[in-house]
Amino acid sequence: MWKVLVVICIIGNPCTMFVEDPVKFYPTEEQCMIKAEEKAKAMVGTFQDFGYHIDSEAHSCMYVDTTQST
């Protein structure tokens, strides 16, 4: 299973990594990447609406083995 990761760097602040809360898992990397791009665009837009200046943005997906028992 795959989960979304988004990193946003705002001028004058450290870069921050975000994950969905609650975490959602996607069955394929392709589906996850589509959602990651949507989330990143929406988040950048929201930050800009509040007057923040975005230095950079990156999005990706991380594989999580959900079959492991704890």
Order of alpha helices (4+ residues) and beta strands (2+ residues): beta-beta-alpha-beta
